[in-house]
Structure formats: C-alpha cells, structure tokens
C-alpha cells in the first residue's frame, strides 16, 4: 500500500507493504502508525497556510512559556 499526499506541489510519501496473510486492517493500522510517527500530518497542517514570522515567534514563545509553567 502506497499513500501519496500532495500539498501545494510537495509530495509526502509513506509506504507500507502488505505482508503475507495480513489483513488490510492490520496494514492500514501499521500505515497510520508510520504516518503519525513520522509527523507527516502535523507537518502538512503546519505548512498548509503561510505563517508570518512574527506569528511564528509569538507561537514559539507561548509554547516555551507553557513548557516552563509545568
């Protein structure tokens, strides 16, 4: 099973080969785990729209503040 995700000209590819005697559900579960582990969907959502540098700095500083708080 090969899944290609195309976003604004950028192709992100994850590959999962279905094993012998493996159900499609198990293969799909392995694929989803691989995509999650690679951070593909998070990266895609993050890059979906342009984020101004000032907004990036603000988001980064708020995240650091949250980490420091706990």
Secondary structure, 3 states (H helix, E strand, C coil): CEEEEEECCEEEEEECCCCCCCCHHHHHHHHHHHHHHHCHHHHHHHHCCCCCHHHHHHHHHHHHHHHHHC
